[in-house]
Amino acid sequence: MSRRNRVLIGAAILMLAIGSVGMHAYSTGDKVWGTNVVTFYANPNTVHTSAASAEEALKAALTAWGTQSNANFRFAYGGRVNDSSTGFDYRNVTIFRNGTNGGMLASTYSWWAGATMATAKLVDADVIFWDGQMQFFGAYDSCTGGGGYIQDIATHEYGHALGLGHSGDPAATMYGSYNACDSSLRTLSADDISGV
C-alpha cells in the first residue's frame, strides 16, 4: 500500500472518529425523571405583571420542551397554587419572590431519590423568579428597558428542571446568560434538542 493511500485512509478514519463523537455544547446532569410527564404548578403572583399574563408565559415555557423537541417527555401544567416557598414535597412549583439572589434572575432547585446515586431519579423541582432582580414581563406584555420575558427565562429554568446544565452554545436556550428583553430563548436550538 502506498504512503498516499495510508494517509487518505488514516484521514478517513480520523473523520469517522470525529463524526462519531458528536459535536455538542449541551450539558446534562446525572439525574433524570422516572416518568415521561412531569407536572408543574405555579403561584403566578408577581409585582410586575398580572397573574394571568405570568401564568400564560409559564405555560408556554413548559410546553416548549415537549412540543419543540419531539422527545418522549413533556411538562404538564397543573394549575395555580398559593405556595410562597419551595421545598422537597414531591410537588413541582414555580413562584415569584420579591427579593434577590446575587445576580440570578431565577433559580431551579431539584431533589432526587434512589437506592444508589447510579439509580437515583429526579422527584421534585422548584423554580423561583427573583422579582427584586429585574422587571419581568408576561405573555400579554411588551418588554422595555432592562427587563426580561418570563417565558424565555422560564424555558431556560425548566431545562434545568429537566436535568440539563448550561450549554456552551450562545444560541442555546440553556446558555448561561440572558440579554434584556431577549425573546429567542423560548425557541429551542438544535443543541437544546440534542440535550433532551
C-alpha positions as CSV (number, residue, x, y, z in Angstrom):
1,M,0.0,0.0,0.0
2,S,1.4,3.4,-0.9
3,R,2.1,6.1,1.6
4,R,-0.5,8.3,-0.1
5,N,-3.3,5.6,0.4
6,R,-2.3,5.1,4.0
7,V,-2.6,8.9,4.6
8,L,-6.0,9.0,2.9
9,I,-7.3,6.0,4.9
10,G,-5.9,7.5,8.1
11,A,-7.6,10.8,7.4
12,A,-10.9,9.0,6.6
13,I,-10.7,7.0,9.9
14,L,-10.0,10.3,11.8
15,M,-13.0,11.9,10.2
16,L,-15.2,9.0,11.1
17,A,-13.9,9.1,14.7
18,I,-14.6,12.8,15.0
19,G,-18.1,12.4,13.5
20,S,-19.0,9.5,15.9
21,V,-18.0,11.5,19.0
22,G,-20.8,14.0,18.3
23,M,-20.2,17.7,18.5
24,H,-22.4,19.4,21.1
25,A,-22.2,22.1,23.7
26,Y,-25.1,21.0,26.0
27,S,-24.5,19.6,29.5
28,T,-26.7,17.0,31.2
29,G,-26.9,16.2,34.8
30,D,-26.6,12.7,36.1
31,K,-30.3,12.5,37.2
32,V,-33.4,12.1,35.1
33,W,-37.1,11.8,35.8
34,G,-38.6,8.4,36.3
35,T,-41.7,9.4,34.3
36,N,-42.4,10.9,30.8
37,V,-44.8,13.5,32.1
38,V,-43.8,16.0,34.9
39,T,-46.5,18.3,36.3
40,F,-45.6,21.9,37.4
41,Y,-47.8,24.2,39.4
42,A,-47.4,27.9,39.7
43,N,-48.1,30.8,42.0
44,P,-48.0,33.4,39.2
45,N,-48.4,36.4,41.6
46,T,-45.6,38.9,40.7
47,V,-45.2,42.6,41.3
48,H,-44.5,43.3,37.6
49,T,-47.4,41.9,35.6
50,S,-50.8,40.3,36.1
51,A,-51.1,36.8,37.4
52,A,-52.8,35.8,34.1
53,S,-50.0,37.2,32.0
54,A,-47.3,35.5,34.1
55,E,-49.3,32.2,34.1
56,E,-49.6,32.2,30.3
57,A,-45.9,32.8,29.9
58,L,-45.1,29.9,32.3
59,K,-47.5,27.5,30.5
60,A,-45.8,28.4,27.1
61,A,-42.4,27.7,28.6
62,L,-43.5,24.3,30.0
63,T,-44.9,23.4,26.6
64,A,-41.7,24.2,24.7
65,W,-39.7,21.2,26.0
66,G,-42.2,18.6,24.7
67,T,-43.5,20.1,21.5
68,Q,-40.3,21.6,20.1
69,S,-38.1,18.7,20.9
70,N,-40.4,15.9,19.8
71,A,-39.0,14.0,22.8
72,N,-40.9,11.3,24.7
73,F,-41.1,13.7,27.6
74,R,-43.3,16.7,28.4
75,F,-44.1,19.1,31.2
76,A,-47.8,19.5,32.1
77,Y,-49.4,22.5,33.8
78,G,-51.2,21.5,37.0
79,G,-52.8,24.9,37.7
80,R,-52.4,27.7,40.3
81,V,-51.3,27.2,43.9
82,N,-50.7,29.6,46.8
83,D,-47.2,28.3,47.6
84,S,-44.8,31.0,48.6
85,S,-41.8,28.8,49.4
86,T,-40.1,25.8,47.9
87,G,-39.0,22.5,49.4
88,F,-38.9,18.8,48.9
89,D,-42.6,17.9,48.9
90,Y,-43.0,16.0,45.6
91,R,-44.8,18.9,44.1
92,N,-43.0,20.9,41.4
93,V,-43.8,24.6,41.7
94,T,-42.8,27.9,40.2
95,I,-43.1,31.0,42.4
96,F,-42.1,34.7,42.3
97,R,-40.2,36.0,45.3
98,N,-39.8,39.8,45.9
99,G,-36.1,39.6,46.6
100,T,-32.7,38.9,45.0
101,N,-30.2,36.1,44.9
102,G,-26.9,37.6,43.8
103,G,-27.2,38.3,40.1
104,M,-29.6,35.4,39.3
105,L,-32.9,36.2,37.6
106,A,-34.3,32.8,38.6
107,S,-33.1,29.6,40.3
108,T,-34.1,26.0,39.9
109,Y,-33.8,23.6,42.9
110,S,-34.0,19.8,42.3
111,W,-34.3,16.8,44.6
112,W,-33.8,13.1,43.8
113,A,-34.4,9.8,45.4
114,G,-32.9,6.3,44.9
115,A,-31.1,3.4,46.5
116,T,-27.8,4.5,44.9
117,M,-26.5,7.5,43.1
118,A,-26.5,5.5,39.9
119,T,-30.2,4.7,40.2
120,A,-31.4,8.0,41.7
121,K,-34.2,9.7,39.8
122,L,-35.4,13.3,40.0
123,V,-38.6,13.5,42.1
124,D,-39.1,17.2,42.7
125,A,-38.0,20.5,41.1
126,D,-39.0,24.1,42.1
127,V,-38.3,27.4,40.2
128,I,-38.0,30.8,41.9
129,F,-38.1,34.0,39.9
130,W,-36.3,36.8,41.8
131,D,-38.7,39.8,41.4
132,G,-36.2,42.2,43.0
133,Q,-33.5,41.5,40.4
134,M,-35.3,42.5,37.2
135,Q,-38.7,43.6,35.9
136,F,-40.4,40.6,34.4
137,F,-42.9,40.8,31.5
138,G,-45.5,38.2,30.9
139,A,-47.4,36.9,27.8
140,Y,-49.5,40.0,27.4
141,D,-46.7,42.5,27.9
142,S,-44.1,44.2,25.8
143,C,-40.6,44.2,27.3
144,T,-39.0,47.6,27.9
145,G,-35.8,48.9,29.4
146,G,-33.6,46.3,31.2
147,G,-36.4,43.8,31.8
148,G,-36.9,40.2,30.8
149,Y,-39.6,37.9,29.4
150,I,-40.9,35.4,31.9
151,Q,-41.4,32.8,29.1
152,D,-37.8,32.9,27.9
153,I,-36.3,32.8,31.4
154,A,-38.7,30.0,32.5
155,T,-37.9,28.0,29.4
156,H,-34.3,28.1,30.5
157,E,-35.1,27.2,34.1
158,Y,-37.4,24.3,33.0
159,G,-34.5,23.0,31.1
160,H,-32.6,22.8,34.4
161,A,-35.7,21.1,35.9
162,L,-35.5,18.6,33.1
163,G,-31.9,17.8,34.1
164,L,-29.9,19.9,31.7
165,G,-27.0,22.1,32.7
166,H,-25.7,25.2,31.0
167,S,-24.7,24.9,27.4
168,G,-21.5,26.4,25.8
169,D,-23.5,27.4,22.7
170,P,-24.5,31.1,22.8
171,A,-27.6,30.3,20.6
172,A,-28.9,27.7,23.0
173,T,-31.8,28.3,25.4
174,M,-29.6,26.6,28.0
175,Y,-26.7,29.1,27.6
176,G,-25.9,30.6,30.9
177,S,-26.8,34.3,30.4
178,Y,-29.7,36.4,29.3
179,N,-29.8,39.7,27.4
180,A,-32.5,42.2,28.4
181,C,-35.8,41.8,26.5
182,D,-34.5,38.8,24.6
183,S,-37.2,36.6,23.2
184,S,-35.0,34.0,21.5
185,L,-34.8,31.5,24.4
186,R,-38.4,30.4,24.0
187,T,-37.3,28.6,20.8
188,L,-35.1,25.6,21.5
189,S,-31.9,25.3,19.5
190,A,-30.5,22.2,17.9
191,D,-28.1,22.0,20.9
192,D,-31.1,22.1,23.4
193,I,-32.9,19.4,21.5
194,S,-29.8,17.2,21.4
195,G,-29.6,17.6,25.2
196,V,-33.2,16.4,25.7
